[in-house]
Amino acid sequence: MDLFSVKAILGKRETGAQSSYVRMGAFPVVQRTEDVFPQGLPDEYAFVTTFRLRKTSRKEDWYLWQVIDQYGIPQVSIRLDGENKAVEYNAVGAMKDAVRVVFRGPRVSDLFDRDWHKVALSIQAQNVSLYIDCALVQTLPLEERENIEIQGKTVMGKRLYDSVPIDFDLQRVVIYCDSRHAELETCCDIPSGPCQVTVLTEPSPPPQPPPTSGSEQIGLLKTINCSCPPGEKVPSTG
């Protein structure tokens, strides 16, 4: 499923090796979780994104992606800690309030420069693998987790402590219903990749009407749908 893709927001067009992106940070990107994940998340999935940090955001501590319930309790998130050069995956735990894995190291530190990078996380039942620029960085064990509560909000690009929108360039965000897709990704869609892609800047989104509540903007992503195949129908016993 295209979660928060440039195409879904701006009607992106690609021609040959040209690829476009949108500059984030003008306003929060928020969607009702039940619209994005009407059946919750799959037990195993892959999160893939291509982005570039800007000068003002390299040292920020922020959520690239976060799902919260109707009470504001985090359900799942991917956090980028610019101060400590770390990538963190968090989820609701089955035996405890939350479970998490934290990736650090020289290859993770490379994410916090001002170049384009592709990040892919393969979330499986008992571990999480991080891929950066189409190369496996590390696989870490993950304790048992629960599915998300869909009565709430899904957010992209907000600062950890005050939810201020983060300035960064976003080319693509996709969640696959198969965790193996993380390792199958290629890097031909980033300028520093093997195909030497030319990246074009999309115009900023048009001004939006005042948010419905607080400082959040809702309703930008109405075309998004989960492409996971439906499960088998259970015969009625009544």
N, C-alpha and C positions, 0 to 999 in steps of 0.2 A: 504494500500500500504506500502511496506517496503521502507522507505525513504532513509535512510543511514544505512542499516543493515550490520552487520559483514558478514553475508552470501553473500550479494551482492558484498562486497569488496574483501573478501578472500575465498569464498567458504566454509563457516563454516559447520562443521559436529557436530552433537550432538549424544551422546550415553547415553541412560538412563537419569540419573540425572546430567550429565556433560554438562556444557555450556561454550562457549568460548567468548572471547572479543578481541578487538584490542586496542592498545595504540595509542591515537591520539596525534597530536602535531608536527609530523615530517614535515608536509606540510599542507597548507590549503586544505580543501575538498570543492570543488566548482562544481556546475552543472548548466547548463542552465535551467532556470525555465520552459521554454516551453517543455523541455524533461521530467521534473519531474511532472509538473502540466499543461498539454497541454490545459485544459479547466479551469484553475484557481483552487481555492479551493472551496469545498462545502460550502454552507451557514452555516452549522453546522458540526463540525468534532471533533475528539479526537486526541490529540498528546500524544504519550506514549514513554517513553525512560527509559532505565536502564543504569546507569553509576556510576562511582566512581571518585571523585576528587583526585588529587595527591597533595603531599606536596607543590609543587610549584604553584598550582592553587587554593588553598582553599580561598585565599583572592582576587582573580582576579575579575574584572568586565568585563563580556564577554557575547557574544551571543551563546547560545546553538544552536539556529537555527535562521536564518534570510533570508528573501527574499528582494532583492533590485531590482529596475527597471533599465533600461538601462542608466539612468542618475545618478544612485547611491542613489536614494530616497528610504528610507525604506518602504516596503509594509506590512510586518508582521514580528514579531520576538518574541522569548522567551529569556529573559535576566536573567542571574544569577549574582547578585551583592554580591560578597563575603565579601566586606567591611561592608555593611549594612545588610547582611544576608536576602536578599529579592529575590523573583521571580517576574518578571514583564512580562506581555503580552502586546504587542503593535500591533496596526493595523491601516491601513489607514481609516480615518473617513469619514462618508458620509456628515456630516455637518461641520466638521473641519478637519484640516490637519491630525491629528492623535488622536486615542483614546487609553487608556491604563488602566490596572488594576495592582495593586501592592500587593503582598501577603507577610506579615511579621508575625513573632511570633516564639515561641519556637519550634514548629514542623517544621517550615520552616528552622530555624537555624540548625536543625539536618542534612540538606542536605550538609552542608559545612564541615563535618568531612571527614574522609578518608575511610568510609564504602560504600558498595554498596547500592544504593537507586533506587527505581522506582518512576518516576514522570509522572503523567498523568494530562493533562488539557482537560476539556470538554468545548469546545467553542460553545456556543449557541447564538441565536439571540440577547438576552438581558442580558446575564450574562456569566461569566467564572468560572468554578469550578476547584479547585486544589486538587489533590489526591497525597499523599506521602506515599509510601510503602503500597498501597492498602487501605488507609483510607482517607476519606474526610477531608480536612483541612478547607476549606472555600469556599463560593460562593460569588462573588462580581458582582455588576451590570456593564454592558458594554454598552456604547453609540453605536449608529448605525454606522456600518462600511461598507466599500466598498470591493469588491473583489480585488484580487491582479492583477497587471500588469504582464503578463507572459513574456514580452520582458525584460529579465534581468537575474539575477543569484540567485541561492539558495546556502547558505553557512552554514557549520556546524563548531562550535568550534573556533570562532575568538574573539580576545580581542576587547573591545568596542572602544578604542580610536585610535588604530593603526593597527587593523586587524591582529595582530600577532597570529599564531595558538596557542591554549591552550593545555597544557598537561593534559589529562584526559583519563580514561579507559571507552570505550564505548562497551556495550554489544548488545544494540538493540535500534532502533528508528523506530517507525511506526506511520503513520497517518491513522486513520480510517475515513471512510466517514459517520460515525454515531457517534454523540457525546456521546451516551450512553455507548460506549465501554470503556470509561475511568473508569466508576464505575464497569465494569464487569471484569477488569483485576485481575489476581491473582499474588501472590508474590512467586510462587514456582521456579522462575528462578533467584532468587538472594540468595547469600549465607546466608544472615541473615533472609531469609524468613522461612515459616513454613516447607518447604521440605528439608532444609539444602543441597542446591545444591553445588556441587564441581565445581569450576570455573577454566578453563584451559586457559593459555595465548596462543593466536595465534601468529605466527611469524609476524614480522613487514612486511608491504607491500614491494615488491621489488622496487628497485630504479626506479624512473620515469624519462622520458625524460624532458628536460627543459620546463617550462610552456610556453604557447603560448603568454601570456602577463602579465606583472608585475610579481608578486610572486604567482600567482594562479595556481592551478593544476586542469585541466578540463578533464572530460571524464572517471573518475573512475567508474561512476555509470550508465553505459549504459543499464543495464538490468532492471532498475527500471521502473515500470509502475503503473499507477493509476488503482486500481481494482474497482473503482466506476462504477455501471451499467450505460449505456448510457441512455439519456433522450428520451422521445417519439418524433418521427419525426413529424414535423409540416407540414401538407399538403400545397402544393404550391397554391398560390392565383393568380399566373400569367397565 
